[in-house]
Each structure stands twice: as C-alpha cells, then as structure tokens.
C-alpha cells in the first residue's frame, strides 16, 4: 500500500515533526510505502485556484498531486489550534479534490493538552467526507505531545505504539476494501 502522510502545522518548534515521524514508523512497520507531504517544505500559497484549474501548475503542485494521486490512503497529522485544524492543513487539502476520492484517511491528532486534539480530529472528519476521502471511524489522539513523543518519533513509554494497533488494523481494513472497490469501478461524479 502507498500511504501519503499529510502534516498540518507550519509553526516554529512544531510537534508535528515528531508526530509525523511516529506516523511514518507505524506505516512502515506495516510494510507500506510512505511519502510525507509537509506544508513547510512546499510553501503553498493561500488557495487562489485548485490544482485541476491550473493551466501550468508550479512543480510543487504537480509533485503533491502525484503523491496524493498514487496514494492508496492518507494519514493526516493534525494539531489542534483553537478547537480546530491548522490553517496550513486546510489550505493543503483545499488545493486538491479528485486525488482523495474513495481512499481512506486515518487521523492522528495531537495537542499539548490532555485531549490530544480530538476536536480537530472530529472537524477533520467532516472535511474529509466532503473531499470524498473516507475517514476511518477511530482516530489516534496524542495527548501532551511535547511530553509523550521522543524526537525520533517513538513514544516515551511505548504506550502510543500499543494504542495504535487497533487504529492501524482498522485503517488496513479500509485500505484493502476501498482499493478493491476502486479497482472494480469508481462511482460517477
């Protein structure tokens, strides 16, 4: 399976790097191929035009399009900013559409507080549904991410790797089921 990990934060000293490394380790542990889309690396402008409307898209838009288009599913890494998702993640998502269609999304949310970004995860599920990427029912919230994860993307006490097992099993089920259906046919849009 090809998995695109979408990071959402562009803040200085962001915890998203550690969470992204954590997500990558989880995915690679399943034998999946992984590409990370980091909005810091791509420096996308605020949405003016969606990718499919661009006559001559910049190389960075083409590269992201190819990563998303070739993915069998997505892991979205979302910080919680003021009970919502980061603007950089929303901007990244909004530049593309058909690339997401009928592929599952697993959400790993995080925050510096005790709830691990669950409010952002719930809002992200609504956005995913509109983009026709199917959010899996469970998410993986990481509480107090600054204390819970090491810089290398491992959890301090191994707890989050254990918690991720059910999350990854469900994601894998959706990956296989939706890939099977996409191979049969895509509904008319």
Secondary structure, DSSP 8 states (H G I E B T S, - for coil): -EEEEEE----TT-THHHHHHHHHHHHHHTT-EEEEE-HHHH---S-SS-GGG-SS--HHHHHHHHHHHH-SEEEEEEE-BTTB--HHHHHHHHT-SGGGTTEEEEEEEE-SSTTTTHHHHHHHHHHHHHTTEEE-S--EEETTHHHHB-TTS-BSSSHHHHHHHHHHHHHHHHHHHHHHHHHH-----
